[in-house]
């Protein structure tokens, strides 16, 4: 499974230590919560006792593992491994032919190109071939019982129960560690909101129907801002006198203006006229140490599916490989310092103390962190790289 889980989980199965004994007490509280708190709400939502008991009776509370303070900071190049890129591109090209009529119809209806739908499908579930391993009700109930987003996951749990009650989901419902369902990896509330019948059989089946899966992804993106007729973005060359700190969706300008600043496509072609008139945004996922892009609002529609910059970039890039048989990015990923997430988080807190908005000290280098590094570097007379390093961590932590 490709979607990053919200938390890493394990089943409490032993009684060998005080810590586990305390967890066992929590398990009893969980079981009481299921029957006395959750059941009344499920009943009000129209869930029968039969469906409720089949879904939740005998379920064991899943306990979150502690975050690993020594986790290594992820470098973007790892997200674009050759095996994953080649497999998703190759299979996507075959499916582009297989589903040509369906994809043409979906693009006409929603504006979303078929290669983008295939790329998401491939990333989320390996085109439906990856086994979805977890008991959805165990995952959702555990997260709804305690965690950072109990209200959200409670709603997702009720939605999942309702799907089974209405016959719109398998009784033995499987999910990711995050509670996502089916081939498009929709959260339960999104199945109800955005699921679509792509094969006109009168029902929505994102578990077994390829047509329904593709139609549902298309509808989701259309409802989350996909702009008909625009691309997702272009790999570009950024001159040294154009600051990498100009990155971000809140610093957009017409693509024609970026072009006047010297930002050019790596293939030497001019930007399409319809794109030149539209707004574009600088995106440099590894700062000056990797490829750079001008992205369109459609890039941010992809981020509505998964908030990661790298996810959206993967989807757009693989889509290009599927449809246009494109190769790797022109610019490579330079080798950068190996850092721990704890070190990056300490650096982020240092930048926050200086008044920078890094988007939260989470040990990840999102665009706010990248450009904050660049702004700090420029303010202190350094060459802006917009990327963390051991030297920067030492100065700012």
PyMOL commands that set and color helices and strands:
alter all, ss='L'
color gray80, all
select helices_A, chain A and resi 18-44+49-56+76-80+82-98+100-110+114-125+136-145+150-165+188-194+210-223+244-246+255-260+273-276+287-289+297-305+309-324+341-353+367-379+390-396
alter helices_A, ss='H'
color red, helices_A
select strands_A, chain A and resi 9-11+62-64+134-135+174-175+233-237+253-254+264-265+279-283+292-295
alter strands_A, ss='S'
color yellow, strands_A
deselect
rebuild
show_as cartoon
